């Protein structure tokens, strides 16, 4: 590691972050845990039957909900009275066309929220948050934390409408200021670090490539700069908490912001669908 940029002091216990899914062309489902490991536990869903694929959930054509928990365990929850029309999908939530929100927590459980105009007027959508225009020119930042709880977060000196680029647990404003979001839903600025993140950013869920520098974001809101050769590698897929490179390697960002790299167990060209952060 080149250096660590601390946004808060220490690592809080019992925090998890970013479990995800990879679906192969054959229908084989790989799960990824927040600890940074991938698993093949014999789960199967044909790619063409997938109706929606978020970060920690998958909905197939029969309206059957499947989720993954922080340990990489895959759950087939069946029909959970899901909406017929889903307008927004993200890492740990989805929203119906008519403004009803559903959240999926770290244990893979689903929560059915209320209908609200707030959920129908989304202007900016990130993996674990969104910005809604509740009234004309009045924007609110809504965060969904690890427990699936919906939080209305007010950040001093932040105009939510100024958010220009998003990941899952971070966002960048038009002025290049980067904010991180921890697993509990608290938001932190990195302005005091003196790094400007303006310009093109290659974005994953809890990591980003910026001007030949690789940064990761932990479950505690810790921003970490990585000294890694993968910066120059050709990235084939960029998901919520992982990216796969053309050299048949998978790089998983764990809950502490550390990267675990290993051989990808299948041909990269056979990857069909991956968990997305937005």
JOVEN-V822457 format. One record per residue. N is the residue number from 1. SS is DSSP state (@ for helix, = for strand, . for the rest). D_LAST is the distance of its C-alpha to the last C-alpha in Angstrom with 2 decimals. Layout:
N/SS/D_LAST ; N/SS/D_LAST
This chain:
1/./28.00 ; 2/./28.93 ; 3/=/28.48 ; 4/=/26.49 ; 5/=/25.37 ; 6/./25.81 ; 7/./24.08 ; 8/./25.85 ; 9/./28.95 ; 10/./28.83 ; 11/./26.46 ; 12/./26.29 ; 13/./27.22 ; 14/./25.44 ; 15/./21.87 ; 16/./19.30 ; 17/./15.70 ; 18/./13.00 ; 19/./14.39 ; 20/=/12.88 ; 21/=/14.11 ; 22/=/15.47 ; 23/=/17.25 ; 24/=/20.20 ; 25/./21.92 ; 26/./24.65 ; 27/./22.48 ; 28/=/22.81 ; 29/=/20.04 ; 30/=/19.68 ; 31/=/18.36 ; 32/=/17.59 ; 33/./18.84 ; 34/./18.15 ; 35/./21.53 ; 36/./20.33 ; 37/./22.01 ; 38/=/21.20 ; 39/=/23.18 ; 40/=/24.55 ; 41/=/26.06 ; 42/=/26.89 ; 43/=/24.00 ; 44/=/23.55 ; 45/./21.57 ; 46/./22.03 ; 47/@/18.96 ; 48/@/20.17 ; 49/@/20.23 ; 50/=/16.57 ; 51/=/15.32 ; 52/=/11.83 ; 53/=/10.24 ; 54/./7.75 ; 55/./8.31 ; 56/./11.84 ; 57/=/12.74 ; 58/=/13.82 ; 59/=/15.59 ; 60/=/18.32 ; 61/./20.37 ; 62/./22.79 ; 63/./20.36 ; 64/=/20.80 ; 65/=/18.34 ; 66/=/18.08 ; 67/=/16.68 ; 68/=/17.20 ; 69/./18.66 ; 70/./19.00 ; 71/./21.94 ; 72/./20.26 ; 73/./22.18 ; 74/=/20.93 ; 75/=/21.81 ; 76/=/22.61 ; 77/=/22.63 ; 78/=/23.64 ; 79/=/23.48 ; 80/./22.43 ; 81/./22.99 ; 82/./19.52 ; 83/./19.00 ; 84/./20.01 ; 85/./17.42 ; 86/=/13.76 ; 87/=/12.00 ; 88/=/8.54 ; 89/=/6.71 ; 90/./4.45 ; 91/./6.44 ; 92/./9.66 ; 93/=/9.86 ; 94/=/10.12 ; 95/=/12.27 ; 96/=/15.13 ; 97/./16.39 ; 98/./19.11 ; 99/./17.26 ; 100/=/17.55 ; 101/=/15.03 ; 102/=/14.90 ; 103/=/14.01 ; 104/=/14.53 ; 105/./16.44 ; 106/./17.47 ; 107/./20.30 ; 108/./18.32 ; 109/./19.72 ; 110/=/18.21 ; 111/=/19.07 ; 112/=/19.57 ; 113/=/19.43 ; 114/=/21.30 ; 115/=/20.75 ; 116/./20.39 ; 117/@/20.23 ; 118/@/17.87 ; 119/@/15.15 ; 120/./16.18 ; 121/./16.08 ; 122/=/12.56 ; 123/=/12.69 ; 124/=/9.81 ; 125/=/6.43 ; 126/./5.22 ; 127/./4.80 ; 128/./8.39 ; 129/=/9.37 ; 130/=/9.67 ; 131/=/12.70 ; 132/=/15.03 ; 133/=/18.21 ; 134/=/20.66 ; 135/=/23.62 ; 136/./24.34 ; 137/./23.27 ; 138/=/22.50 ; 139/=/18.98 ; 140/=/17.89 ; 141/=/15.36 ; 142/=/14.30 ; 143/=/13.37 ; 144/=/13.13 ; 145/./15.20 ; 146/./16.19 ; 147/./18.66 ; 148/./16.34 ; 149/./18.12 ; 150/=/16.78 ; 151/=/18.06 ; 152/=/18.87 ; 153/=/19.08 ; 154/./21.40 ; 155/./21.57 ; 156/./24.86 ; 157/./24.87 ; 158/./21.16 ; 159/./20.44 ; 160/@/16.84 ; 161/@/16.99 ; 162/@/17.61 ; 163/=/14.13 ; 164/=/13.52 ; 165/=/10.96 ; 166/=/8.15 ; 167/./7.34 ; 168/./7.34 ; 169/./10.99 ; 170/=/11.89 ; 171/=/11.86 ; 172/=/14.52 ; 173/=/16.74 ; 174/./18.72 ; 175/./21.59 ; 176/./19.92 ; 177/./19.91 ; 178/=/17.39 ; 179/=/16.72 ; 180/=/15.77 ; 181/=/15.09 ; 182/./17.17 ; 183/./17.03 ; 184/./19.21 ; 185/./17.12 ; 186/./19.38 ; 187/=/18.29 ; 188/=/20.29 ; 189/=/21.07 ; 190/./22.06 ; 191/@/24.24 ; 192/@/27.41 ; 193/@/26.58 ; 194/./27.28 ; 195/./24.37 ; 196/./22.86 ; 197/./19.36 ; 198/./19.80 ; 199/./19.38 ; 200/./17.15 ; 201/./14.99 ; 202/=/13.65 ; 203/=/10.54 ; 204/./9.50 ; 205/./8.29 ; 206/./11.83 ; 207/=/13.58 ; 208/=/14.15 ; 209/=/16.95 ; 210/=/18.86 ; 211/./22.32 ; 212/./23.31 ; 213/=/22.31 ; 214/=/19.94 ; 215/=/18.66 ; 216/=/17.18 ; 217/=/16.40 ; 218/./18.15 ; 219/./17.95 ; 220/./20.59 ; 221/./18.89 ; 222/./20.99 ; 223/=/20.18 ; 224/=/21.92 ; 225/=/22.93 ; 226/=/23.59 ; 227/./26.62 ; 228/./25.51 ; 229/@/26.58 ; 230/@/23.16 ; 231/@/22.37 ; 232/@/24.39 ; 233/./23.35 ; 234/./21.77 ; 235/=/18.21 ; 236/=/17.57 ; 237/=/14.24 ; 238/=/11.66 ; 239/./9.69 ; 240/./8.75 ; 241/./12.42 ; 242/=/14.25 ; 243/=/15.11 ; 244/=/17.89 ; 245/=/20.55 ; 246/./23.12 ; 247/./25.84 ; 248/./24.77 ; 249/=/23.40 ; 250/=/20.41 ; 251/=/19.47 ; 252/=/17.96 ; 253/=/17.26 ; 254/./18.94 ; 255/./18.92 ; 256/./21.52 ; 257/./19.62 ; 258/./22.00 ; 259/=/21.32 ; 260/=/22.95 ; 261/=/23.74 ; 262/=/25.39 ; 263/=/26.25 ; 264/./23.78 ; 265/./25.91 ; 266/./25.29 ; 267/./25.31 ; 268/@/22.06 ; 269/@/22.63 ; 270/@/22.46 ; 271/=/18.82 ; 272/=/17.32 ; 273/=/13.84 ; 274/=/11.66 ; 275/./9.14 ; 276/./5.60 ; 277/./3.81 ; 278/./0.00
